[in-house]
Amino acid sequence: MLEFLKNLFKKTPKVEKVDLASRFELIGRVGQGSMSKVWRARDPSTDRMYAIKVLDREKTRKLEERFLSKGLERPSEAEVALQLDHPRIVKTLETGTTIDDETFLVMEFVEGVSLSFLIDTQNEHMQQGRLRFLIELGEALEHFHSKHLIHRDICPRNIMLDENYRIKLIDFGLVVPNTPPFQQPGNRTGTANYMAPELMKRKKTDQRLDIFSYAMTCYEMYANRLPWDSVGQTIELMQQRINTPPADIREYVSDIDEDVAETIMRGLESEPSSRWSSASQMVARFRDARERLEGVR
């Protein structure tokens, strides 16, 4: 009883708020999403460059309230980010609260380009490296799922390539635990063009939601288009995604390896039970294909 009373009246530790403009040299804005801003920043004490992500306080609160209204306490983006430690996922080094009461994340700065840019340009880096990109993205997803997390927004704009053209998965703002309370039907969340059919139909979800988005991204890396004609968040897209099978990737990429094509297409199955159940299964097949085609795994 004494221990209980001690805990009950224990003072909450004071959170030290940070003035980012005083601690860092904020060089310029490098990104902005619907819920955050990202700055390129230099730490004067070490001369190292970082990316600092500042979450919009009001929009973050509204997202949290959606879960709290269902009796669910979702881990924050900062809590998720600190769990992740993988070379194919952008590293978060520190989190805290600004003097404006906004959460911030100090992350490694990725000097490179987005996967969206490479897909659009289809330059030699994409042509020569896409099978490796498929593997590296799958490895990042393997790590996510090993932590019992679902990313929920796998798409080219959330994937960077560093100066050595190695994949870096970014943005953990929509992540939820892969546990029954968070798998229940709910709001459609993510980027519409990469959204799995079960999410559009408001059915239960699990890690296979990410498998679908991963396969969509793989498809686009090869075909420079999506497997359906309708794009954007429209009724037509949702109806087509639910009622029409995806166009076979071999229709657009005649020289694609058969095993690679089959692996991607199975990831796009409408029914989750017909899809790959893990990223590891896809990665293993892509590695086999790369060893056969390029002599490396």
Wavefront OBJ file of the C-alpha trace (Angstrom):
o trace
v 0.000 0.000 0.000
v 2.831 2.376 0.865
v 4.463 1.760 -2.519
v 1.129 2.411 -4.249
v 0.739 5.766 -2.458
v 4.309 6.741 -3.318
v 3.616 6.078 -6.996
v 0.264 7.846 -6.837
v 1.746 11.088 -5.538
v 5.056 10.863 -7.362
v 5.844 14.084 -9.187
v 5.877 13.927 -12.958
v 9.416 14.659 -14.124
v 9.739 18.055 -15.759
v 10.194 17.870 -19.517
v 12.966 20.165 -20.685
v 11.746 22.056 -23.746
v 14.158 22.821 -26.551
v 14.575 26.014 -28.554
v 15.581 24.433 -31.865
v 16.727 27.729 -33.384
v 19.184 28.212 -30.510
v 20.501 24.682 -30.387
v 20.783 24.135 -34.146
v 21.492 26.223 -37.194
v 18.297 25.704 -39.206
v 19.589 25.898 -42.771
v 16.368 25.428 -44.696
v 13.159 23.482 -45.134
v 13.695 20.179 -46.952
v 10.236 18.710 -46.699
v 6.701 19.263 -45.547
v 3.909 16.758 -45.122
v 0.324 17.082 -44.016
v 1.331 16.725 -40.363
v 4.926 17.934 -40.122
v 7.772 20.098 -41.373
v 11.342 18.869 -41.912
v 14.396 21.100 -41.607
v 17.984 20.600 -42.619
v 20.008 21.588 -39.574
v 23.607 21.790 -38.409
v 24.711 21.125 -34.870
v 27.320 23.875 -34.197
v 28.966 21.821 -31.447
v 29.829 18.932 -33.791
v 29.363 20.471 -37.266
v 27.189 17.475 -38.166
v 24.111 17.721 -40.383
v 20.726 16.394 -39.294
v 17.128 16.362 -40.453
v 14.795 17.754 -37.807
v 11.152 16.817 -38.117
v 8.646 18.950 -36.200
v 5.145 17.504 -35.811
v 2.134 19.794 -36.084
v 0.671 19.879 -32.579
v -2.997 20.261 -33.533
v -2.986 17.637 -36.290
v -1.110 15.193 -34.079
v -3.674 15.720 -31.326
v -6.561 15.025 -33.724
v -4.925 11.796 -34.925
v -4.409 10.651 -31.333
v -8.033 11.461 -30.496
v -9.245 9.172 -33.294
v -7.639 6.252 -31.489
v -8.501 7.393 -27.972
v -12.181 7.579 -28.985
v -11.961 3.809 -29.582
v -10.162 3.197 -26.298
v -6.790 2.749 -28.009
v -3.532 4.385 -26.991
v -1.360 4.465 -30.084
v 2.418 4.831 -29.678
v 3.635 8.222 -30.845
v 5.754 8.665 -33.959
v 8.704 9.472 -31.693
v 8.235 6.255 -29.691
v 8.005 4.216 -32.891
v 11.041 5.871 -34.469
v 13.279 5.150 -31.478
v 12.443 1.424 -31.705
v 13.749 1.144 -35.253
v 17.382 0.316 -35.903
v 18.090 -0.883 -39.438
v 20.400 0.400 -42.203
v 17.478 0.653 -44.643
v 15.392 2.821 -42.279
v 16.247 6.437 -41.498
v 17.763 6.573 -38.014
v 16.174 8.710 -35.298
v 18.779 9.843 -32.787
v 16.763 11.943 -30.364
v 13.237 13.168 -29.708
v 11.860 15.941 -27.539
v 9.482 18.868 -27.202
v 9.994 22.365 -28.590
v 9.288 25.606 -26.726
v 6.036 25.695 -28.755
v 4.982 22.318 -27.287
v 5.524 20.469 -30.564
v 7.231 17.082 -30.750
v 10.471 16.994 -32.715
v 12.692 14.183 -34.012
v 16.400 14.568 -34.741
v 17.219 12.162 -37.572
v 20.157 11.303 -39.764
v 20.226 13.575 -42.803
v 19.843 11.610 -46.037
v 21.658 13.368 -48.867
v 19.974 11.907 -51.920
v 16.783 11.682 -53.970
v 13.310 10.258 -53.489
v 12.265 7.000 -55.090
v 9.476 8.983 -56.779
v 12.130 10.963 -58.661
v 13.923 7.826 -59.850
v 10.674 6.239 -60.997
v 9.732 9.370 -62.943
v 13.125 9.703 -64.630
v 13.798 5.965 -65.126
v 17.508 6.824 -65.310
v 20.393 4.353 -65.286
v 20.317 4.072 -61.491
v 16.735 2.831 -61.655
v 17.329 0.590 -64.657
v 20.403 -1.041 -63.129
v 19.467 -1.032 -59.452
v 15.754 -1.735 -59.194
v 16.044 -5.409 -58.229
v 18.374 -4.401 -55.392
v 15.935 -1.623 -54.447
v 13.136 -4.216 -54.200
v 15.256 -6.296 -51.830
v 16.350 -3.366 -49.669
v 12.809 -2.034 -49.303
v 11.656 -5.517 -48.330
v 14.422 -5.730 -45.727
v 13.219 -2.458 -44.193
v 9.689 -3.835 -44.076
v 10.928 -7.076 -42.487
v 12.403 -5.018 -39.649
v 9.165 -3.067 -39.191
v 7.114 -6.237 -38.982
v 9.621 -7.895 -36.618
v 8.803 -5.069 -34.193
v 5.083 -5.948 -34.528
v 4.376 -2.688 -36.346
v 2.438 -1.866 -39.526
v 3.759 1.094 -41.538
v 0.464 1.798 -43.390
v 1.971 4.226 -45.910
v 4.537 2.391 -48.051
v 4.849 4.395 -51.277
v 7.654 5.987 -53.348
v 7.410 9.420 -51.700
v 8.194 7.822 -48.328
v 11.358 6.181 -49.633
v 14.677 7.962 -50.097
v 17.889 6.847 -51.755
v 21.089 8.110 -50.175
v 24.194 9.325 -52.005
v 25.204 5.680 -52.575
v 21.727 4.830 -53.895
v 20.781 2.720 -50.889
v 17.150 2.623 -49.785
v 16.041 4.555 -46.695
v 12.426 4.151 -45.558
v 11.081 7.294 -43.893
v 7.939 8.705 -42.238
v 6.356 6.770 -39.383
v 3.388 9.055 -38.794
v 0.697 6.457 -39.536
v 2.340 3.437 -37.898
v 0.225 1.260 -35.583
v 0.989 -1.898 -33.599
v 0.192 -5.147 -35.406
v -2.120 -6.299 -32.618
v -5.839 -7.221 -32.643
v -7.141 -3.920 -31.190
v -5.437 -1.968 -34.009
v -6.426 -4.457 -36.734
v -10.131 -3.685 -36.478
v -11.956 -1.950 -39.371
v -11.558 1.810 -39.282
v -10.741 4.906 -41.292
v -9.047 4.664 -44.668
v -5.484 5.729 -43.990
v -2.459 6.062 -46.248
v -1.787 7.127 -49.831
v -4.825 6.255 -51.960
v -2.978 4.842 -54.994
v -1.120 2.319 -52.811
v -3.965 1.426 -50.469
v -4.910 -2.240 -50.060
v -8.464 -3.311 -51.018
v -9.301 -4.474 -47.483
v -8.599 -0.951 -46.222
v -10.877 0.543 -48.883
v -13.586 -1.954 -47.904
v -13.068 -1.071 -44.233
v -12.236 -4.653 -43.279
v -9.806 -5.945 -40.671
v -6.145 -5.388 -41.535
v -2.730 -6.751 -40.595
v 0.831 -6.670 -42.001
v -0.479 -7.854 -45.397
v -1.729 -4.298 -45.903
v 1.958 -3.313 -46.158
v 2.656 -6.264 -48.467
v 0.138 -4.885 -50.970
v 1.681 -1.388 -50.859
v 5.172 -2.905 -51.159
v 4.103 -4.874 -54.243
v 2.520 -1.733 -55.741
v 5.804 0.129 -55.270
v 7.759 -2.765 -56.811
v 5.378 -2.782 -59.788
v 5.865 0.936 -60.333
v 9.662 0.650 -60.185
v 9.550 -1.680 -63.174
v 6.553 -0.441 -65.166
v 6.686 3.307 -64.392
v 2.932 3.144 -63.869
v 0.387 1.576 -61.540
v -1.562 -1.606 -62.346
v -4.891 0.239 -62.541
v -5.869 3.146 -64.793
v -7.707 5.187 -62.163
v -5.500 7.145 -59.773
v -6.183 9.505 -56.894
v -8.688 9.295 -54.060
v -11.834 8.842 -56.121
v -14.850 6.550 -56.131
v -13.693 5.237 -59.529
v -10.329 4.219 -58.091
v -11.907 2.422 -55.166
v -14.397 0.570 -57.359
v -11.715 -0.420 -59.856
v -9.320 -1.549 -57.115
v -12.006 -3.702 -55.512
v -13.667 -5.117 -58.643
v -10.929 -5.332 -61.297
v -7.782 -7.494 -61.201
v -4.495 -5.589 -61.605
v -2.961 -5.501 -65.082
v -0.208 -8.103 -65.321
v 3.165 -6.369 -65.124
v 4.362 -8.414 -68.125
v 1.968 -6.406 -70.306
v 4.154 -3.338 -69.745
v 7.590 -4.861 -69.089
v 8.138 -7.638 -71.604
v 11.662 -8.483 -70.449
v 10.932 -8.742 -66.730
v 12.111 -11.959 -65.094
v 9.230 -14.432 -64.648
v 9.928 -15.088 -60.964
v 10.141 -11.359 -60.209
v 6.875 -10.738 -62.082
v 5.064 -13.573 -60.299
v 6.326 -12.412 -56.907
v 5.053 -8.878 -57.494
v 1.689 -10.004 -58.861
v 0.992 -12.315 -55.925
v 1.624 -9.357 -53.616
v -1.234 -7.543 -55.394
v -3.887 -10.196 -54.746
v -7.165 -8.611 -53.673
v -7.741 -11.117 -50.869
v -5.099 -10.910 -48.126
v -5.243 -14.709 -47.702
v -4.022 -15.111 -51.316
v -1.199 -12.606 -50.849
v 2.272 -13.214 -49.444
v 1.993 -13.222 -45.651
v 5.411 -11.657 -45.061
v 7.967 -9.405 -46.704
v 10.550 -12.122 -46.026
v 8.877 -14.414 -48.571
v 9.111 -11.770 -51.285
v 12.677 -10.807 -50.371
v 13.809 -14.446 -50.574
v 12.438 -14.784 -54.111
v 13.940 -11.456 -55.191
v 17.325 -12.517 -53.782
v 17.169 -15.804 -55.696
v 16.368 -13.900 -58.886
v 19.208 -11.435 -58.320
v 21.689 -14.242 -57.731
v 20.559 -15.930 -60.944
v 20.519 -12.726 -63.032
v 23.371 -10.687 -61.545
v 25.458 -13.198 -59.606
v 24.858 -11.456 -56.248
v 22.221 -11.736 -53.512
l 1 2 3 4 5 6 7 8 9 10 11 12 13 14 15 16 17 18 19 20 21 22 23 24 25 26 27 28 29 30 31 32 33 34 35 36 37 38 39 40 41 42 43 44 45 46 47 48 49 50 51 52 53 54 55 56 57 58 59 60 61 62 63 64 65 66 67 68 69 70 71 72 73 74 75 76 77 78 79 80 81 82 83 84 85 86 87 88 89 90 91 92 93 94 95 96 97 98 99 100 101 102 103 104 105 106 107 108 109 110 111 112 113 114 115 116 117 118 119 120 121 122 123 124 125 126 127 128 129 130 131 132 133 134 135 136 137 138 139 140 141 142 143 144 145 146 147 148 149 150 151 152 153 154 155 156 157 158 159 160 161 162 163 164 165 166 167 168 169 170 171 172 173 174 175 176 177 178 179 180 181 182 183 184 185 186 187 188 189 190 191 192 193 194 195 196 197 198 199 200 201 202 203 204 205 206 207 208 209 210 211 212 213 214 215 216 217 218 219 220 221 222 223 224 225 226 227 228 229 230 231 232 233 234 235 236 237 238 239 240 241 242 243 244 245 246 247 248 249 250 251 252 253 254 255 256 257 258 259 260 261 262 263 264 265 266 267 268 269 270 271 272 273 274 275 276 277 278 279 280 281 282 283 284 285 286 287 288 289 290 291 292 293 294 295 296 297
